[in-house]
Amino acid sequence: MAHVVTPLDQPSNYKDSQARLDRQKQNEMLARSSTLYIGNLSFYTTEEQIYEIFSKCTSPEEGGGIKRIIMGLDRNTRTPCGFCFVEYYTHSEALACLRYISGTKLDERIIRCDLDLGYREGRQFGRGKSGGQVRDEHRQDYDPGRGGWGAQAQRLEIERRREVEERYADAHEGPGAVAGGGGDWKEAGSADNPLKRARSPDDEGDAARSGARARLEDHDQARM
Amino acid sequence: MNYHGGHRRKHYRGGDDYDNDRRKEMYETPEQKLRKSIINLGEVDPVQELPRLAKEIYEQASLSIPAVSEGFRIGVTEQPFKVPFYAALLRLLHDPPPDASEEAATGGSTTLGKQVLEDYWKAFQAFLDKLAWREIRLCIHFFAHLTMARLVSPQSMFELLKSFTAVLEEFSASHGRAMKAALCAAEGLMMAGPIFKQENDTDASEIINAIAAYTDSVVGSKVLVQPIARLDAEAPVIEHADELLDSALAALRIFKTDDFSQTADSFPQPYLELPEYTGSLFDLPSVLVPPEVIELDGLTTDSGEDAQIKKEEWPQYYVQLFDNDITPDPTTPVGYAIRSSILDLIDIFEVNRKECARLLLEFPKWTLPGTFKPRPGAPPQEPLAGKDWQLESTVIEVILGSVFLIPESAHKPVYYFALITELCKLSPTTVGPAVGKSIRKLYSLLADGLDVDLSRRLAEWFAVHMSNFGFQWVWKEWLPDVSLSIRHPKRIFMRRAIEFEIRLSYYDRILKTLPEPMQDPNASLMPEEAPGPDYDYDDPTRPYHDAAQSVLNLLRGRAKAEDVIGHLDSLKNTISETAEGDVHVDTVLRSVAMQSLLHIGSRSFSHFLNAIERYLPMLRHLTSSSIPGGVGIAIPEARYDILNAVSAFWKRSRHMVVIVFDKLMQYQIVDPTDVVSWAFIYGGSSDASIGKVSFDAFQWDVLKGALDKANGRVMIARRKVTALRKEEDDNAARAKASDSATMEVDAEGKQANVIPAAESPALTTALKAFTTLTREQKAALSRTLDGFVGYLVAEDKPNPHARKVITENAWHNRANWDEIEWETWETWCWFRHFSRMYSPYLRNYVNTLAEASLSKVGPASDPAVGLFKKTWNIATGQE
């Protein structure tokens, strides 16, 4: 039944970028695999929620079931970073998930499922520079379910904040601590510097981000 | 999205592979192109495209007739809604080519159409040989339309249909086989009926009578599979549902009465617009429907029963959710035609639910104009009297009808759930209301006896659906039902639906979706607190707190299992010295150890698995013996203690109880039979209810988990034996082959090698495992039957309510039922469900099981005993 439409359980172009196997070998393994990679999870989604939705594709009477769930963790913080592996006892259960679960919502996010070559030690950790998943490294959008801004954006934000904090560390009190702002136009030759610094576009961005930060905190409280 | 550096490169490499795959697809051979053109018929307007496509085929057909007939084959069997148009296309191919040469014009050769048809027949024969029923039936649609198009001889078509009704007269044809054959004949007759009427020796009533005779003979099993359970009914009471084959028959009778004038009103017949074909008719060769082949592996249990599972198909009752002016009545000609087409679509496109949803919403394109209301925004049309149905309601009704088939749906329920989700995503404003109305209708049926397992599926669908759409349900409208008895099906449903929603989401999220009065713990809908663990020994004032802490500390410190066992043994002495009153020391110890283990594993499913795996020796020690330090034979009490500890620890999360039980069986700490026993002895609602004789949905989940585990193990063991045998056969064949190659000179040596080698140790082990596991399977089933006998009809423990709730009067008085009546009714329903769900397994062991359990029932004069035995007999195929 694949003439008219493409079945949803055909292998996609997902792959483990660090697998050191040739393509054909990988395909052979995928054709037998009972492990799924699950992506786009919320950092807050629990294994029990995952178990609940993925148990709908099990065939226990055929000797199947959920063998284990491996939660993807941030390498540094050891907190969930938005992916996991679900391992079944049979291949057909994994395929059923590609047809019925992939592309539907869990914890109000559309999750994706892909056949995986199988769990190996170390794969439970994020591979991004910051410990999480690579996709969260460069993400430009704000995603409350995945820690807000992408890791790089977060890092920039932290750096900027530090800059802001350090910028005025040299502020002092007393006369002359605050600039006067300059008076009326005077004939050239005065001691005042004529070049006024233009407002940095960054300033505006910071304001927007702090608003987003507040939203993130709101969200966290909602989950507590 | 803005990717940086290295990542971008990597990403692109992936993209290249993808493009390569694509490119390969893009270079198509001319045959593939032609095939594709045929498959794609009707992308815009099938009727207008016909002449152009026919011309294209004429131009290319010299390439290969098989390519053309393959296009037809795929088109017909994978896009059945196009069948009438394929018939019209084949009709055009019976004309002489547009640039007719001398030869063709003088009729010197068979038409292209006829050549295609001849080739097509081979494909049909192949489907028939494989007994690919759906394909067979769809090919029959094609032939029926071809008969109407005057391409196929009516006589031969009639004979073809009769070879399918012949199946109905076979001795001991399974219901599944008979039903599928009957549908082939019925649907073919619906489409070709008008032609048969014009002929002399083709009498439609021959076929109709054959089907009627068959459906009359299957009354018994119908009682067990109706969506609305009526325990008091001797014969099936048709309420809010219709049976597939019965509907076909009812529709056929209307067709017949009207002299098949409704065929033109039920199916598009585009070929009738074309000039009549006057050439010779194609005679369909006569066929014989081959018998079902069951590959016997000869594996039997230790007592010689056949352990192979033959899934029996049951009559198919589709639940009705809408009035006949909203959705078509499937017992009428056009109503049957529409439902049957939608069912085929849902079945064929199971591989891609997104495409399936799209095609379902495009379905009106393939029906006669006026069948469905125009889409919002489409030009208005004059409503056709008796038609003008709502597409979305019709589609949702058929999908839910498929979900709610008993004992189970053809595909996993989650497929249908996901399909409905896709439909809602494609057209939220039109599909959403249909879904809402369906939920309300099904909810209202809960008070009228909607089957318990359907109630469970409804709650499951409800939760999954809401999880995909922001948990937006107007709970307020069900508020009045909060005052119903706590065991009323509506309240059970609401509780379950909320429980399932929480599992998919989290407590506070779901709490927010409920109106104030439903949030109130007194409403008993929402649990008082979020699901979580309850470690009985946390509180320092509780007994055994110190003992538990000492165990917990060892486990937390990852002490070796032997050390923990040693510590438990010493604890035993301390406890027995200090215990006051009548304390079962072993039980206390098991509870302390098990709960402590669950405690360290309570953070997540993975933590639990790790904890269990680390302390397997301790668990085995706990369940196998009460003698300190000794490992003896497993004792059931010890296992119940373990299961009770789990149930106590996770009393606020019954989901976890089922999960933990599953893994305890997986690691063979307990056996499925232990879990079955536990479900009956201790499984009733948590608080000191031992001795209770009612069975609820939670107990069903526990029971199902255990039985599926037992059955699944037998399945694995069987596969292993089969694989090993095959391997041995292959090895033997290879050895023989190499022998004959090398030992041709040594005749005696060759002789010696022909003696079959002894079973390999692996095979011996596998066979032994198979025997053990089938014994366990039988024990688990037997224990279940025993449990239900004990609850409902045991002679030594009569249950007076069991016979009260099954009378017609009692049922009509259900508005006044209290907890005990509803509980008992539910218990009956779960017993029914057990019987039909596990019927294929029960049949294998029917005698042993009946002997062991049915001997314990009360007197036959008791109506409860009568119902119990009747249910059992139907399920095991004895009635």
Chai-1 contact restraints between the chains, C-beta under 6 A:
chainA,res_idxA,chainB,res_idxB,connection_type,confidence,min_distance_angstrom,max_distance_angstrom,comment,restraint_id
A,M1,B,V351,contact,1.0,0.0,6.0,A-B,restraint_1
A,H3,B,I74,contact,1.0,0.0,6.0,A-B,restraint_2
A,H3,B,E78,contact,1.0,0.0,6.0,A-B,restraint_3
A,V4,B,E78,contact,1.0,0.0,6.0,A-B,restraint_4
A,V4,B,Q79,contact,1.0,0.0,6.0,A-B,restraint_5
A,V5,B,N352,contact,1.0,0.0,6.0,A-B,restraint_6
A,V5,B,E355,contact,1.0,0.0,6.0,A-B,restraint_7
A,P7,B,V351,contact,1.0,0.0,6.0,A-B,restraint_8
A,P7,B,N352,contact,1.0,0.0,6.0,A-B,restraint_9
A,L8,B,N352,contact,1.0,0.0,6.0,A-B,restraint_10
A,N13,B,G14,contact,1.0,0.0,6.0,A-B,restraint_11
A,N13,B,Y18,contact,1.0,0.0,6.0,A-B,restraint_12
A,S17,B,K10,contact,1.0,0.0,6.0,A-B,restraint_13
A,E47,B,S604,contact,1.0,0.0,6.0,A-B,restraint_14
A,E47,B,F605,contact,1.0,0.0,6.0,A-B,restraint_15
A,E47,B,S606,contact,1.0,0.0,6.0,A-B,restraint_16
A,Y51,B,F605,contact,1.0,0.0,6.0,A-B,restraint_17
A,E52,B,R503,contact,1.0,0.0,6.0,A-B,restraint_18
A,E52,B,L504,contact,1.0,0.0,6.0,A-B,restraint_19
A,K56,B,V414,contact,1.0,0.0,6.0,A-B,restraint_20
A,P60,B,D708,contact,1.0,0.0,6.0,A-B,restraint_21
A,P60,B,G712,contact,1.0,0.0,6.0,A-B,restraint_22
A,E61,B,D708,contact,1.0,0.0,6.0,A-B,restraint_23
A,E61,B,N711,contact,1.0,0.0,6.0,A-B,restraint_24
A,E61,B,G712,contact,1.0,0.0,6.0,A-B,restraint_25
A,E62,B,M715,contact,1.0,0.0,6.0,A-B,restraint_26
A,G63,B,G712,contact,1.0,0.0,6.0,A-B,restraint_27
A,G63,B,M715,contact,1.0,0.0,6.0,A-B,restraint_28
A,G63,B,I716,contact,1.0,0.0,6.0,A-B,restraint_29
A,R68,B,L609,contact,1.0,0.0,6.0,A-B,restraint_30
A,I69,B,F605,contact,1.0,0.0,6.0,A-B,restraint_31
A,Y100,B,V414,contact,1.0,0.0,6.0,A-B,restraint_32
A,Y100,B,Y415,contact,1.0,0.0,6.0,A-B,restraint_33
A,Y100,B,A418,contact,1.0,0.0,6.0,A-B,restraint_34
A,T104,B,A418,contact,1.0,0.0,6.0,A-B,restraint_35
A,T104,B,T421,contact,1.0,0.0,6.0,A-B,restraint_36
A,T104,B,N468,contact,1.0,0.0,6.0,A-B,restraint_37
A,K105,B,S467,contact,1.0,0.0,6.0,A-B,restraint_38
A,K105,B,N468,contact,1.0,0.0,6.0,A-B,restraint_39
A,H138,B,Y3,contact,1.0,0.0,6.0,A-B,restraint_40
A,H138,B,H4,contact,1.0,0.0,6.0,A-B,restraint_41
A,Q140,B,N2,contact,1.0,0.0,6.0,A-B,restraint_42
